[in-house]
C-alpha cells in the first residue's frame, strides 16, 4: 500500500473575485522544489470555463474601479508596498523554494517588486494629461483611460518580480487584470493575491488562473480581454503575439536573449571578472539579462583567467541556486558537451554538479567555455543556465558584427576605460539595454525594461513610463462654451 505523497503546501487554487476557487478541470501537475526535489504542492490545469469566470468577475469590477480617481486607486499600492516589505522574508523563502534561486537572490527579487510598486504609486503625477486653449474660447484636453480587462502571462524565472512588472501599473491605471503564472512556480502569485486583498483591492480587480498552453491560447482568444502581456521564450512570444493580435488585441510579448559582453584590453581585470561571473551565474543564468556570450577584443587572457577564478568561487547549493528542473539541467549540459565536441575549450566545468544532502536537486555549476566560434550553438542559442561562451576577435568592429548578427536584442555591455570607445559601441550595438562596465544593465524605475529585435514583439516597454501607453488609451476632448468667441477654421 502506497503512502500518499506529503506536500508542504495545500493544493494551489485559482483566485477569482477576491477568493480562492477550485478549477473546473480535474487535471493537475506536481509542483516540485528544484533545490532538493521535494514535492511542494499541485497546480490545476484550468479550463476555458475557469477563465470565463475570471473575465466575468473582472468585467463586473471594472466600471467602479476605472471610475475611482487614480489618486485613490494608488492608495492600495501604498499599502501593498508596505505589505511586501513586512512579508519580505516569507515571500523570499517561498520564491526560493519554488524557483530554486538562492535566498539572497529571492530577497533582491522582492526588493525589486517593492521598487516597481513605488513607481506605480507615482502614476498620478505621470498621467495628468494635457490641456491647451487651441483657439479663443476653445480648449483641447487629453486623458489616459483604462482599457478594461487585461491579461498578463508570466514565466518561471522570477515568480514575484515579473508579475510585479505588470500588476501594479496595469491595475493602478484602472484596468482589471487576469494573471496566468507559470505552472512550475504557481505559489508566489497566490500569496501576492492575498496581499492585494489585505491592501484593500476590490474583489474582481485581480484574478489568477493556473494552467498550461490551453489557458494561454484561451487568453489570446477571449473576446472579453483587451490586451495581453507575455514574458517567456522567443518561440512562444511569437506565437502569443501572433494569436493575440490576430484577435485584434494589444500585445506586448517579451522573448529570450543572447546578451553579449564586449571586453576590451583596457578593461579593469578585477571589476570585469566579478561582473562577468555574476552576470552569467546570477539566478543560475535563468534570466533574460544574463551574460551568455563574451567577445574578447585583442589580448584579454589575463581577464579570462580572473573570470575563471571568480567562477570557481561560485558553488552550487551555497551561492548558486538550482536550475528549474531535470529537463533544463540536461539541456544545459548538452550544450556544454556539444561545444566541447566542436572544439571549444571548457575552462570551468559545471556538469554533474551535486549538492550534499540535496542529491535530488537540479544543479549546474558555473561554466566558462573559451575559443567558441560564432557559428556554435552555445554562441547563438539561449542556454538559460550559468554558462558563458567566450569568442575572440582582433578588432572592435569584428566584435560589433558578431553582436549585431545575433537575432536577439535584449542587452549588451562593454567593459573598457575608454569613454570614446564605449560611446562607439553604444551607438552600434543592436540591443535595447546597454551597459558600460555593468554586467546586468537593467534600468531602474522610472526607466523602462525592454529589448529589441527578437527579444520583444509589440510597441513600447513593459515597465516604467513606457508602460503607460500600453495599459491605457488616450481620450481627446474639445470644449467650447462661449458662443461670442465666434467661429474660425479651428472651432
Secondary structure as GFF3:
##gff-version 3
##sequence-region A 1 491
A	DSSP	beta_strand	14	16	.	.	.	ID=ss1
A	DSSP	beta_strand	19	21	.	.	.	ID=ss2
A	DSSP	beta_strand	28	32	.	.	.	ID=ss3
A	DSSP	beta_strand	39	44	.	.	.	ID=ss4
A	DSSP	alpha_helix	48	67	.	.	.	ID=ss5
A	DSSP	alpha_helix	70	86	.	.	.	ID=ss6
A	DSSP	alpha_helix	88	99	.	.	.	ID=ss7
A	DSSP	alpha_helix	103	121	.	.	.	ID=ss8
A	DSSP	alpha_helix	123	126	.	.	.	ID=ss9
A	DSSP	beta_strand	130	135	.	.	.	ID=ss10
A	DSSP	beta_strand	138	146	.	.	.	ID=ss11
A	DSSP	beta_strand	149	153	.	.	.	ID=ss12
A	DSSP	alpha_helix	161	172	.	.	.	ID=ss13
A	DSSP	beta_strand	176	180	.	.	.	ID=ss14
A	DSSP	alpha_helix	187	198	.	.	.	ID=ss15
A	DSSP	beta_strand	206	208	.	.	.	ID=ss16
A	DSSP	alpha_helix	213	221	.	.	.	ID=ss17
A	DSSP	beta_strand	227	231	.	.	.	ID=ss18
A	DSSP	alpha_helix	234	246	.	.	.	ID=ss19
A	DSSP	beta_strand	250	254	.	.	.	ID=ss20
A	DSSP	beta_strand	259	263	.	.	.	ID=ss21
A	DSSP	alpha_helix	269	281	.	.	.	ID=ss22
A	DSSP	three_ten_helix	282	285	.	.	.	ID=ss23
A	DSSP	beta_strand	291	297	.	.	.	ID=ss24
A	DSSP	alpha_helix	301	312	.	.	.	ID=ss25
A	DSSP	alpha_helix	326	341	.	.	.	ID=ss26
A	DSSP	beta_strand	345	348	.	.	.	ID=ss27
A	DSSP	beta_strand	367	370	.	.	.	ID=ss28
A	DSSP	alpha_helix	377	380	.	.	.	ID=ss29
A	DSSP	beta_strand	387	393	.	.	.	ID=ss30
A	DSSP	alpha_helix	396	405	.	.	.	ID=ss31
A	DSSP	beta_strand	411	415	.	.	.	ID=ss32
A	DSSP	alpha_helix	419	428	.	.	.	ID=ss33
A	DSSP	beta_strand	433	436	.	.	.	ID=ss34
A	DSSP	three_ten_helix	453	455	.	.	.	ID=ss35
A	DSSP	beta_strand	456	457	.	.	.	ID=ss36
A	DSSP	alpha_helix	466	471	.	.	.	ID=ss37
A	DSSP	beta_strand	472	480	.	.	.	ID=ss38
A	DSSP	three_ten_helix	483	485	.	.	.	ID=ss39
###
